[in-house]
Amino acid sequence: MSKVVVCARFRPLSSNEVRDHGNGVSIQRIDDESFNFKDEKDGDLLFSFDRVFYEDSAQSNVCEFLASPIVRDAVNGTNGTIITYGQTGAGKTYSMEGPSITECDDQKRGLIPRVIGGLFEIINSSYGSTTYSVKLSMVYRFSNSCRLRFTWRKLGRYHSTAIFFDVGMDLFDLSKDNIQIKESKSQGIILSGVTEIPVLEPAEALQVLSKGITNRAVGETQMNMASSRSHCVYIFTVQQELPVQKRTETGKLFLVDLAGSEKVGKTGAEGKLLEEAKTINKSLSALGKVVYALTSSPQSKLNHIPYRDSKLTRMLQDALGGSCRMALLCCCSLSPSNASETLSTLRFGARAQHIKAMPFVIPSEDKTSKTEESNVPDKDEACERILNKVHI
Ligand SMILES: Nc1ncnc2c1ncn2[C@@H]1O[C@H](COP(=O)(O)OP(=O)(O)OP(=O)(O)O)[C@@H](O)[C@H]1O
């Protein structure tokens, strides 16, 4: 498995979508890795990802493919990140949490309860003298907060401007509303003062995280937020005590439920909300740049990874590059009414995967028979076509 895995997931059509637009969908399945996206403007576009989860995919399959290797690594002291990306309503939270974090219907359980189950299963089945401890933290927003306001007088009139910063808040202690990100030589990136709650078993971990989810709603009400757009980051810290080697090893696992990726104009935001939406989009774009830089070939000139461009990427710095595994799940709606948002989500994922998954227009001579399997190019052929012929 490569260190960066990019997958697409399509949620089923909602009853409203079926009522308003019928059962039509914007993609045509090819196989577990590829599909055609039907674009009114550009014609058919072929996308390939490490795995595509269609609307009938099971939560357990998503977790098995995306999270299992990352969980194993975290228990062994290597950091990792799982990110859900997509527009509002595309299925990010459903993939992360399931219908609810404490949902007991096994089939519907999301990544978080499965990751917790997996972590403790590995820990409890380990033998030898190594002892493990698991701590949880939860931070959110990383969008702007007005911290400074300047007022000055010019030509007899008062002018005022606000400076916005992206800030992280502690979901286990709402009084900590500006978590600082620091770097230490021995520990790498640290979230200064963030609450870490030790947990001993899965049920306790789920209770703790569900409190954080409740606090998120409380925090948003307290701040009178009209928008629920915010990134939510679940942090699992797994520490191993190795008495023989007389040392400890720490693996961190970050599960990131990103804010909706819709364009600022579409949100209809104004004033403070507009500033907030811009900050969110800036951090999403910073994340895209970081992932793009990480997946560039070593020969590429793109050897600078711009972690410092946003607090979100800075916080994830130790869990994205190097030997860390990262999984990006691009969540999409199947409905043709959301086609442009779906296309932009897919392009984000394709950029993260680079050339091996860049979308391309099937050349016109292939279009008449594009549905026949024999005419669907494989990935190598796709790369060749992109390199030689097709520019998007
Ligand atoms: N794979 C799926 N199977 C069944 N229902 C799903 C699936 N994915 C999403 N849904 C449903 O679609 C709706 C929107 O999903 P969800 O809340 O996860 O979107 P989101 O991307 O997290 O949106 P937001 O950015 O606003 O939080 C929910 O009612 C959810 O239950």
The ligand as an ORCA input file, in Angstrom:
! r2SCAN-3c Opt
* xyz 0 1
  N     -22.950      6.202      2.563
  C     -24.126      6.674      3.027
  N     -25.171      5.849      3.206
  C     -26.343      6.305      3.677
  N     -26.585      7.603      4.000
  C     -25.581      8.468      3.851
  C     -24.293      8.061      3.363
  N     -23.484      9.133      3.315
  C     -24.230     10.164      3.761
  N     -25.472      9.774      4.076
  C     -26.566     10.639      4.568
  O     -26.491     11.873      3.843
  C     -26.703     12.995      4.695
  C     -25.523     13.961      4.645
  O     -24.366     13.278      5.106
  P     -23.295     13.948      6.093
  O     -23.951     14.684      7.188
  O     -22.337     12.890      6.453
  O     -22.646     15.013      5.107
  P     -21.362     15.935      5.388
  O     -20.533     15.847      4.165
  O     -20.717     15.562      6.652
  O     -22.014     17.363      5.497
  P     -21.495     18.656      6.378
  O     -20.268     19.165      5.713
  O     -22.643     19.599      6.277
  O     -21.243     18.166      7.776
  C     -26.934     12.433      6.078
  O     -28.337     12.342      6.286
  C     -26.341     11.038      6.024
  O     -26.989     10.149      6.917
*
